[in-house]
Amino acid sequence: MPRHVIRYNVEGTPAWGVQFGTSIAPLGVTAACTGQLLNNHWDRIWSISESEATLPRERVQLLAPVTTDQQFICQGVNYRSHVEDSGLDLADFPFNTIFTKAPSCITAADAPVVRPRHVQLLDYEIELGLVMRRQLPAGTVVDPNDLGAWLAGVTIVNDLSARDVQLPQGQFYKGKSYRGFGPVGPVLVLLTPQEWQRWPELHMRLTVNGKTRQQAYCREMIHAPAATLTELADVHEINAGDLIATGTPTGCAAQAPGRLTMFILKHLVSEAAKWRLFARRGLSNPAYLRPGDRLSLTIRTDDGAIDLGEQSTLITSDGPIGAQHAS
């Protein structure tokens, strides 16, 4: 059975527990970050029993189960449907697109997110988050049947993006890293080796104001977890608790124009004019997020055996650009 690790606030102090239904079993351990929890208290997490779940979930303030001192690594264009949405040709992207978000953007699954005052084209991306179990040494080749040796569990990630910053400026990091642009959780679901084999069955769904915008199975990934871990092992250090967001399927607000329009923009319009048109077109697109919009994100197997819970995020306005969120 999966273990649902939860991080929460008790009188101003972050604490860790395991959630059983609507109650929490406090772990009673000290861990400043997700990596420390997984490195030092793995056995405690798996040995705690439901009879110790004495704390009602509704009495605590939720925090993100991945702390802001862990790496936040992302995969781009990792679903064929999203490649097509972006007006790209899959044949032109045989490689795994990797970028990062600032860990400081991580926020709780139920925390409101302030749309920065200068951002008009705020977009959403539901993604399966992978959380590392241990350090990944250089040169490691990860077998698809041995994910549990390297990965601790999975969680829900919303890769919020300011498209009017990301695309015209060509800055993924800047456009995706404003504070609050990385809701994570509500729980970190630890899986057994057998359960890891079911990751392709995980069904992602994102709604805005009750209407479905994104829906796909994780099996539709182009670059699967084992291949991505193997590639990252050759690039830089990956440690316990680090988060890898594995890409999003079709259904984002940002959509590429038709092929004829793309040709005209590429060959007959200046770069400056192209992005002015992009911004003008985006302002008339009701799919972009506006203050008052409520997002709901779920990831689970269809039989409910693996359930990552539900994110519920309210988009707000009028806060300062650097507004703080629970993390």
N, C-alpha and C positions, 0 to 999 in steps of 0.2 A: 504494500500500500504506500502511496506517496506520503511525504511529510510536508506540511504547509508551514513554513517558517514565516513568522510575522515580526516586524519591528514596530514598536509603539512607544508612546511617551507616557511616563509615569511621573507626575509632579515635576515636570521639566527635565527629567532624565530619561534618555533613550534606554529601552530594554528589549530583550529578545524573548520570543516564546514560540510554541508550536500550537497552531490553531486546530481544534477539533470541533467541527460544526460551528456553533456561534460562541464558543468559549475558547479561552486561551490557557494553555499550560505554561506558566512562566518558567524559563530555563534556569533562572537564577545564576547566570554566568556573566562575566565581564568580557566584553569584546567591543573595542572601539570602532571596528570596521567589519564589513562582511567577510573579508579574507581571514581575519582573526577568528571569527566565529567558526568558519568552516575548517580552519587548520587546527584549532585547539579544542573544539567542542562537538566534533562530528558524532562521536559515540553517544554523548548526552542527548543530542537531538533525536537520535534513533531509539534511545532507550526510554525516553519519557513516555508516560502512559496517559491515556485519556482520563483516568481517574484524577489526575493532577490538574485538569483543566477547570480551574475554579474562578477565573476572571472573565466576566462577560465581555464580549468583543465590543459592544456598544458603549462601554464605559471608558475606552481608551482613545487617544488620538493616534491615528495611523501615521506611520512614517514609511518612507521607501525602504524595501528590504535590501537594496544595494546602496551603500553609503557613497557620499560624494568624493571620497578619496580613492575610489577605484577607477580603473580605466573604463571609458565608454567608447567602444569600437563599433562601427556600423558597416553594413554591407549595402551598397546601392544597386539599383536595377537587378535585383536577384530573383525577380519573378517575371516570366515571359510577358504576362499581361501588363505589367508596369513598364516594361521596355517599350511595348507598343503604345501605351498611353503617352509616353515621353516623345513619341515620334521618331524613335530610334530603330535601327535594324539590328536584330540579335546577332547577326553574323559579324557586325562591327564590334561586338563586345564579348569576345571569347574569354576575356579575363575577368577575374573577381574584383569588383570595384570596392575599395576599402577607404573609409574616411573615419574621422572621429568627431564626437560632440564633447563639449566641455562637461566634465562631471558635475560642475556646479549647477547645471541645468536640471539635474535629477530632482524630482519632487514626488510627494505622496500621490497615491492613486486617486484620492478624493480631494486633493487640494485644488482650489480655484487657480486658474492660470490667467495672468494679466496679459492682454495683447498690448505690446509696446505702442506708444502713441504714434510713432512714425510708420508702423506696419499696417498695411491694408489687406495684404494677401496672405493670411494665416492659414496654413494647410495642416492636415493630419496624416499620419501613416501608422497603422497598426502593424506591430512587428513581434515576432517571437524572440524573447531575450534569452540567451544562454549565459549561465553564470559558471565561472570556472571553479573546479573543485580543488585544484592544486596548480603549482607552477608548471608551465609547459616548456620543457627544455628545448634549446635550439636543436633543430634537426629532427624533432619528433615526427614520426609518421603515425597518424591516428587511424586506426582501423574502424570502419563504420559499425562493427559489432562490439566495439570496446569504448563507446562514448562515456559510459559510466566511470571509467578509470580517470577521465580528465574533467568531466563536467559534473557539477553538483546538481544543478536543476534548471528550471525554466521559469520565466516570468513574463508578464505583459509589458510591452514598451509602446509608448506613443511618441513617434519621432516628429514632434511639431516643428514646422518650418515656415520661416518668413520668406515666401517665394520672391517678394519684391526686393529682398536683400540677396538671397542665395543666387538667383539666376542672373539678374543684370550685372551684379558685381562678381559673379563666378566664385563666390565664397561659401562653400558648404558649411564650414566650421562656424563662421560668423552668423549665417542665416539660420542655423539650427541650434545655437548655443545660448540664446537668451535665457535668463533665469526662469525656470518653470517649464521650459520647452522639452523636458524629458520625464513625463509621468511614468513611474515604474511601480509594478505591483498590481494588486494589493499584497500578494504573498510571493514568496520564493518557494516553488514546489520542487522538493528533492525527489528524485526518481531512483528506483531500483534498476539494476542492469537489465532486467527483463522489460521494465517500463520504458527504458530508453529506446527500445526497438519500435515503440509506437509513436515516436515524434512525428512521422509523416501523417498520422491520422489526426493530429491536432487541427481543429477547425477554428479559424480566426473570423471574428465578426465585429465590425465597427458601425455604430449608428450615430446620427446627429439628430437631436430632437425626435428620437424614436424612429427615424427612417434609415434603413440600411444603406450605407455608402460603400463598405468594403466587406467582402466575404470570400474566403479561399481556404484550402487545405495547405498545410505546410509542406506536403509532398510536392507541391508545385515549384519549390525552390529550384533555381538553376545550379547553384553551388551549395551543396549540402554541408551540414556541420563538420563532418570528419574532414572533408577536403579543405574547408576554410581554416580549421584548426591546424592542419598540416602546413598550409601556406603561411599562416601567421607565425608558426614556430620558426620559420626561416627569416622573419622580418625583425621582430623585437621581442622583449620579454613580456610574457603574459603570466599573470599571477592569480592565486586563489581570490575569488570574489570579483574579479574583473567581469564586465558585462559586454556581450557581443549581441547587437541587434541585427537580425538576419534578413532585413529587407521587407518590402511591403508589396502587396498585390495591386491590381487595378482598383480604381474607384476614388483616387485622390481628387481634390478640387482642380489642381493644375492638369490641364489636358493640352496635348499638342494640337495645333491647327492641322487642317488637311494637307495633303501632299503638294497640291498646287500652291497653296498659301506658303508652305514651307519653302518651296522653290523660289517664290517671289521674294520672300524675306531674306533668303540666303544670297541671292544674286543681284537684286535690284534695290535693296533698301540698306541704308547705313546701319551700323550697330546701334548708334544712339536712337535712331528712328525706330528700329526694331523693338527696342525695350520700352520706348514710350508707348508703342502700340500694344505691347504685352501688358503693361500696367493698365492702360485704358480698357482693354478687353477684360482684364481680371476684375476690375471694379464693378463690371456688370454681371459677374459670375456669382450667383447666389450660393454656390457650393463652398466658397471660402468662409472661414469661421468669423463670426461677429460676436460682439459682447451679448451675453444672454444665451448663447448656444450651449447645449448640454451634450457631451459625448459619452457614449457607453461602449466599452471595449470588453470582449470576452474571448477566451481561447480555451477550448476543451475538446476532448474526444466525444464523438457522438453518443457513446454509451455512458458518458459522465464519469468514467473511471479515473481519468486525469482531468482535473478542472483547476484552472489558474485563477478563478475568481472573476470579479468584475471591476473595471475601472469606471469611475463616474467623474467627469471633469467639466466644470463650468468655466466658460470663457468670460472674463470680466474686462472692464475698461477703467480709465481714469486713474490708474495707479501709476507710480513712477516707473520708468523703464527698468530700473534696478530693483523692482519690488521683490521682497523676500517671500519664499514659500516654505512650508514644512518639508524637510528633507531628511 
